[in-house]
Amino acid sequence: MCAPGGGVEPGQSLPENVIREVMEETGLQVEVGAPCLVNEFHDPERGFHQVDLFFHCTLVAGPNVSPGWEDPEGIVTQHRWVTEVELAETPHRPLSLGAVAFQGAVMLYDPLEKIVK
């Protein structure tokens, strides 16, 4: 499991990209707050290196996804709200997500987390 995200569109600010990606992948509207996590993923075997920026967000409307909503790219197959305990028990990336989501960490840097296949 992973948080919504994706590439940056040229000419859009990071918060504008977050709003767009969350809407595309969840159907939810958010207000973007402060950055909370910088995470690097890498796969040394392929020479792949990706930097992800995470932001605290607030829902603009309720937490329910509209029935019949579908990811326009067909990547997202399931939506799920989780508690801190459920997140800890669920395979997810980045591993430091729980610290910023539930434990009050203000800003974290999580360097070079190896991609697990």
Steps between C-alpha positions, in 0.01 A plus 500: 500500500618852430372854524363680194764661284650545162699720274520877504334687214711783357384842612303369801607555859561200724170562689311521167653166400403343834139618459487358145662166586282441806188577294611271216592209726234529771222728380552709815557875524775615735650821629878472504695589814866491591749247362558215745723240335768474235552138399743351250429167332768324308563178319876459468459209259321719242667830588160643591479789750180687589444783749151535650368800693210448741273773637251512785156541343149571624188364334283774348192278500418172674725193503281290272589429139204532263349165400610405151810721512792353303864600466528641147834319454371171645788472750313534830302186580391568858451789742544447870515722809718342767574554865858517627483133603357393163770691312770333709352160409465579127791485256546860384750750366660719609574332831513837680144594398353404837733738685367804312141376480447391860793585724522874452832512318528847350748431220694184421766410247507130414805440279537222245226253588560198278207410277348166597357298213 
